[in-house]
Amino acid sequence: SQTICDIIKEVSVMEVAHRQADLKSTWRTRKLKYLDQLKTASPEALMICAADKIHFLQSLVSVYAEQGESLWNKFNATPAERMWFCGEVLRILQRRLDNPIVDKLTTVLAVAQRLKSPYTQYSFEITK
């Protein structure tokens, strides 16, 4: 049986960075490696990933309501890149994880995509 720590390491961006010795690589390079990691992660790790993305997107929507466009200054990636990444995570989870948490992520991502910001406009198809 996997320990909780082992499961979390499966979906840890820092674990990917340390293992790949690429702490200085670009945001997109690190995210692509993370997406590759999800393709073989355990169902338990995928659940953690989904919960993490749900929390991130809900927080994003909440903080955007308070701070508006200045929110985006806190990130290394553009808002469109963030939406792209979350969309790619969702696609992988839709293929690999049969759990209602994927439906929740689909809903939350759709809400975040509708932020009244020109910077979040990244087109991706949400499928069920």
C-alpha positions as CSV (number, residue, x, y, z in Angstrom):
1,S,0.0,0.0,0.0
2,Q,1.2,3.5,-0.8
3,T,1.9,5.9,1.9
4,I,0.3,9.4,1.7
5,C,3.7,10.9,1.2
6,D,4.4,8.7,-1.8
7,I,1.0,9.5,-3.4
8,I,1.6,13.3,-3.0
9,K,5.1,12.9,-4.5
10,E,3.5,11.5,-7.6
11,V,1.8,14.8,-8.4
12,S,4.4,17.2,-6.9
13,V,5.8,19.7,-9.3
14,M,8.9,20.1,-7.1
15,E,9.4,16.3,-7.2
16,V,9.4,16.4,-11.0
17,A,11.8,19.3,-10.9
18,H,14.2,17.7,-8.5
19,R,14.1,14.3,-10.2
20,Q,14.6,15.9,-13.6
21,A,17.3,18.3,-12.3
22,D,15.6,21.1,-14.2
23,L,14.8,23.7,-11.5
24,K,15.8,26.5,-14.0
25,S,13.7,25.2,-16.9
26,T,10.8,27.3,-18.1
27,W,7.3,27.2,-16.6
28,R,5.9,25.5,-19.7
29,T,8.7,22.8,-19.7
30,R,8.0,22.0,-16.1
31,K,4.2,21.8,-16.7
32,L,4.7,19.6,-19.7
33,K,6.7,17.2,-17.6
34,Y,4.0,17.3,-14.9
35,L,1.4,16.5,-17.5
36,D,3.5,13.5,-18.6
37,Q,3.7,12.4,-15.0
38,L,-0.1,12.4,-14.7
39,K,-0.3,9.9,-17.5
40,T,1.1,7.2,-15.2
41,A,0.1,8.5,-11.8
42,S,-2.0,6.3,-9.5
43,P,-5.8,7.0,-9.1
44,E,-5.1,8.3,-5.6
45,A,-2.5,10.8,-6.9
46,L,-5.0,11.9,-9.6
47,M,-7.6,12.6,-7.0
48,I,-5.1,14.8,-5.2
49,C,-4.3,16.6,-8.4
50,A,-7.9,17.2,-9.1
51,A,-8.5,18.6,-5.6
52,D,-5.5,20.8,-5.9
53,K,-6.7,22.3,-9.2
54,I,-10.2,22.8,-7.9
55,H,-8.8,24.7,-4.9
56,F,-6.5,26.7,-7.1
57,L,-9.3,27.7,-9.6
58,Q,-11.8,28.5,-6.8
59,S,-9.2,30.7,-5.1
60,L,-8.4,32.3,-8.5
61,V,-12.0,33.3,-9.1
62,S,-12.4,34.6,-5.5
63,V,-9.2,36.7,-5.6
64,Y,-10.0,38.0,-9.1
65,A,-13.3,39.3,-7.7
66,E,-11.4,41.2,-5.1
67,Q,-8.3,42.3,-7.0
68,G,-9.2,42.3,-10.6
69,E,-6.5,42.4,-13.3
70,S,-3.7,43.0,-10.7
71,L,-4.1,39.3,-9.7
72,W,-2.2,38.2,-12.8
73,N,1.0,40.0,-11.6
74,K,1.5,37.3,-9.0
75,F,2.1,34.5,-11.6
76,N,5.1,33.4,-13.6
77,A,2.8,32.3,-16.4
78,T,0.2,34.3,-18.3
79,P,-3.4,33.8,-17.5
80,A,-3.9,32.0,-20.9
81,E,-1.1,29.7,-20.1
82,R,-2.6,28.9,-16.7
83,M,-6.0,28.1,-18.3
84,W,-4.2,26.0,-20.9
85,F,-2.5,24.0,-18.2
86,C,-5.6,23.4,-16.1
87,G,-7.4,22.4,-19.4
88,E,-4.7,19.8,-20.1
89,V,-4.9,18.5,-16.6
90,L,-8.6,18.1,-17.0
91,R,-8.3,16.2,-20.3
92,I,-5.9,13.7,-18.6
93,L,-8.2,13.3,-15.6
94,Q,-11.2,12.8,-17.9
95,R,-9.4,9.9,-19.6
96,R,-7.8,8.3,-16.5
97,L,-10.1,8.9,-13.5
98,D,-13.7,7.8,-13.2
99,N,-14.7,9.9,-10.2
100,P,-17.2,12.7,-9.6
101,I,-14.3,15.0,-8.7
102,V,-13.5,15.2,-12.4
103,D,-17.0,16.7,-13.0
104,K,-16.4,19.2,-10.2
105,L,-13.1,20.2,-11.8
106,T,-14.9,20.6,-15.2
107,T,-17.5,22.9,-13.6
108,V,-14.9,25.0,-11.7
109,L,-12.7,25.4,-14.7
110,A,-15.6,26.6,-16.8
111,V,-16.3,29.2,-14.2
112,A,-12.7,30.4,-14.2
113,Q,-12.7,30.5,-18.0
114,R,-15.6,32.9,-17.8
115,L,-13.7,35.5,-15.7
116,K,-14.3,38.9,-17.2
117,S,-10.6,39.2,-18.1
118,P,-9.3,39.4,-21.6
119,Y,-6.2,37.5,-20.3
120,T,-8.0,34.2,-19.5
121,Q,-9.3,33.7,-23.0
122,Y,-7.8,30.4,-24.0
123,S,-9.9,28.2,-26.1
124,F,-10.2,24.6,-25.1
125,E,-13.0,22.2,-25.3
126,I,-14.4,20.8,-22.0
127,T,-15.8,17.3,-22.7
128,K,-17.7,15.0,-20.4
